[in-house]
Amino acid sequence: MAQSSLAIKVENVTKKFKLFYDKPSTLKERLVFWNKKKADEHVVLDDISMEIQKGETVALIGVNGSGKSTLLKMMTKIIYPNKGKITTYGKLTSLLELGAGFHPDFTGRENIYFNASIFGLTKSEIDARLNRIIEFSELGEFIDSPVRTYSSGMYMRLAFSVAINVDADILLIDEILAVGDQHFQEKCYAKLQELKKSGKTIVIVSHSLNSVKKLCDRAVWIHEGRVRRDGNSTDVIEEYMKVCG
């Protein structure tokens, strides 16, 4: 397929992490565990390949520990593969960890400038979006309070509000929408539907399979570090539920 239609290309990606054991602290532990390796390698993703086209809305599903979030973090270049490569085409924004990029002692308003600048916006661009971001977050007077005083739901509101106003081509989301009240979750999904219709590329990790069915046309089921099935979201989720439900 023509490269111009690609948003993300994942080529033969393998990711390993080292698992370190506690160093023996007593003579007895040294004698019992004398031949224990100090670290083992754990393969999280094993030769993963996929292509995501511009305008696609794709869910990564699988049980905890299957490698979904690791893959998303590599797409946003927080971490890097041991083998293979991931290429993204277009401006990218991500919602991977609640409050990532926020300074706890800054106010919500100050963090909007701080966080949006990380995504590449200039001060004048943030100025133009500021009221829109604050209005969507529904934080009201709390926007001028330090974010260390925020609840997890308030963090999510602010983080989501900034991310969707960056006007990126690709949006990566990892479970953050599971936080917050029902009203704001529904508001977020409505906004994602709007972004989807506008042609944005969305990749989402979620255990909320009903939400995935509503939002995503495609699902990629990752099982034990490999792609087990990739296709229509309803079909993939039905098979996943039979095996893991």
C-alpha positions in Angstrom: 0.0 0.0 0.0 1.2 3.5 -0.8 3.2 5.1 2.0 1.2 8.3 1.7 -1.8 6.4 3.2 0.1 5.1 6.2 -0.2 6.6 9.7 1.8 4.0 11.6 4.0 1.2 10.4 5.3 -1.5 12.8 8.0 -3.7 11.4 9.1 -6.9 13.1 9.2 -5.3 16.5 10.5 -7.3 19.5 10.7 -5.8 23.0 12.4 -7.4 26.0 12.6 -6.3 29.6 15.1 -7.5 32.2 13.5 -8.8 35.4 15.9 -8.3 38.3 15.9 -10.4 41.5 16.5 -8.9 44.9 20.1 -9.3 46.0 20.4 -11.8 48.9 20.8 -9.9 52.1 21.6 -12.7 54.6 24.0 -15.6 54.7 21.1 -18.1 54.5 19.7 -16.4 51.3 23.2 -16.4 49.7 23.5 -20.1 50.4 20.0 -21.0 49.1 20.0 -18.7 46.1 23.7 -18.9 45.2 23.1 -20.1 41.7 20.1 -17.8 41.0 20.5 -15.5 38.0 20.5 -11.8 38.9 18.2 -11.1 36.0 16.0 -12.9 33.5 14.9 -11.5 30.1 11.1 -11.3 29.5 9.9 -11.0 25.9 6.9 -8.7 26.0 6.5 -8.4 22.2 7.8 -11.0 19.8 8.2 -10.0 16.1 5.1 -7.8 15.8 4.2 -6.3 12.5 1.2 -4.2 11.5 0.1 -1.2 9.4 -2.4 1.4 10.5 -3.8 3.6 7.8 -4.6 7.3 8.0 -8.2 7.8 9.4 -8.4 4.3 10.9 -9.7 3.9 14.5 -7.9 0.8 15.9 -8.2 -0.9 19.3 -5.4 -3.0 20.8 -7.0 -5.6 23.0 -5.7 -8.5 25.2 -5.3 -9.6 28.8 -3.1 -7.7 31.2 0.6 -8.2 30.4 0.0 -9.1 26.7 2.1 -6.2 25.5 -0.6 -3.7 24.4 0.6 -0.7 26.4 4.2 -1.4 25.6 3.4 -1.3 21.9 1.6 2.0 22.4 4.5 3.5 24.3 6.9 2.5 21.5 4.6 4.2 19.0 5.0 7.4 20.9 8.7 6.8 21.4 8.7 6.7 25.2 10.5 3.4 24.9 12.2 1.8 21.9 12.2 -1.8 20.5 15.1 -4.1 20.8 14.6 -5.2 17.2 12.6 -3.9 14.4 11.2 -0.3 14.0 8.1 1.8 14.2 7.5 4.7 11.9 4.8 7.3 12.3 3.6 9.7 9.6 2.1 13.0 10.9 1.8 14.9 14.1 1.2 12.7 17.1 -0.3 13.2 20.6 -0.8 10.7 23.3 -2.7 10.0 26.5 -0.8 7.1 28.0 -0.4 7.8 31.8 -2.7 10.0 33.9 -1.1 13.3 34.5 2.1 12.5 32.6 3.7 15.8 31.6 2.0 17.7 34.4 3.9 19.6 37.1 2.1 19.0 40.5 2.9 22.5 41.8 1.7 24.3 38.7 -2.0 25.3 38.3 -4.2 23.7 35.8 -3.9 26.8 33.6 -0.1 26.8 33.8 0.0 23.0 33.0 -2.0 23.6 29.9 0.8 25.8 28.6 3.5 23.4 29.9 1.8 20.2 28.5 0.7 21.7 25.2 4.2 23.0 24.5 5.5 19.4 24.9 3.1 18.5 22.1 4.8 21.2 19.9 2.4 24.1 20.2 3.7 27.7 20.4 2.4 30.1 23.0 0.2 32.0 20.5 -1.3 28.6 19.4 -2.0 27.7 23.0 -3.5 31.2 23.7 -5.9 30.6 20.8 -7.0 27.2 22.2 -7.0 28.1 26.0 -10.6 28.9 26.5 -11.7 25.8 24.5 -9.5 23.6 26.6 -10.7 25.0 29.9 -14.4 24.8 28.8 -14.1 21.2 27.7 -12.3 20.2 30.9 -15.2 21.5 33.0 -12.8 22.4 35.8 -14.2 25.9 36.4 -12.4 27.8 39.2 -10.2 24.7 39.9 -8.2 25.6 36.7 -6.2 28.0 38.8 -5.5 25.5 41.6 -2.3 23.4 41.7 -2.9 20.1 40.0 -1.6 18.2 43.1 -5.0 19.1 44.6 -6.8 17.4 41.7 -8.6 14.1 41.9 -7.8 11.4 39.3 -10.9 12.4 37.4 -9.9 16.0 37.3 -6.4 15.0 36.0 -8.0 13.0 33.2 -10.3 15.9 32.2 -7.4 18.3 31.9 -5.1 15.8 30.1 -7.8 14.8 27.6 -8.8 18.4 27.0 -5.2 19.4 26.1 -4.6 16.4 23.9 -7.7 16.7 21.8 -7.0 20.4 21.1 -3.4 19.9 19.8 -5.0 19.1 16.4 -2.7 16.1 15.9 -3.0 13.6 13.0 -2.6 10.6 15.3 -4.1 10.2 18.8 -2.8 7.3 21.1 -4.9 6.5 24.2 -4.2 4.0 26.9 -7.1 3.3 29.4 -7.2 6.9 30.6 -10.9 7.1 29.6 -11.7 4.5 32.3 -11.2 7.3 34.9 -13.8 9.9 35.7 -17.6 10.0 35.9 -20.0 8.6 33.4 -20.9 12.0 32.0 -17.3 13.0 31.1 -16.5 9.5 29.7 -19.5 9.8 27.4 -18.4 13.3 26.4 -14.9 12.0 25.7 -16.2 9.2 23.5 -18.4 11.7 21.6 -15.4 13.8 21.0 -13.4 10.8 19.7 -16.3 10.0 17.4 -16.1 13.6 16.1 -12.3 13.2 15.6 -12.8 9.9 13.8 -15.3 11.5 11.4 -12.8 14.3 10.7 -10.2 11.7 9.5 -7.9 11.5 12.5 -6.1 8.3 13.2 -6.9 6.9 16.7 -5.2 3.9 18.4 -6.7 3.0 21.8 -5.9 0.4 24.4 -9.0 -0.4 26.5 -10.6 -3.2 28.4 -14.0 -1.6 27.8 -14.9 -3.9 24.9 -18.4 -2.3 24.4 -16.8 1.1 23.9 -14.2 -0.4 21.5 -17.1 -1.9 19.4 -18.8 1.5 19.2 -15.7 3.5 18.4 -13.3 1.2 16.5 -13.7 -0.4 13.2 -10.7 -2.6 13.7 -9.2 -4.5 16.6 -5.8 -6.1 17.0 -5.8 -8.9 19.6 -2.3 -9.3 21.1 -1.8 -12.6 22.9 1.5 -13.5 24.7 3.4 -10.9 22.7 2.1 -11.8 19.3 -0.8 -10.8 17.1 -3.4 -13.5 17.4 -6.0 -11.9 15.3 -6.4 -8.6 13.4 -9.7 -7.6 11.8 -13.2 -6.2 12.2 -13.6 -5.2 15.8 -16.8 -7.0 16.4 -15.5 -10.3 15.0 -12.1 -10.0 16.9 -13.8 -9.2 20.2 -16.3 -12.1 19.9 -13.4 -14.5 19.4 -11.4 -12.9 22.2 -14.4 -13.2 24.6 -14.8 -16.9 23.8 -11.1 -17.5 24.7 -10.5 -15.0 27.5 -14.0 -13.9 28.6 
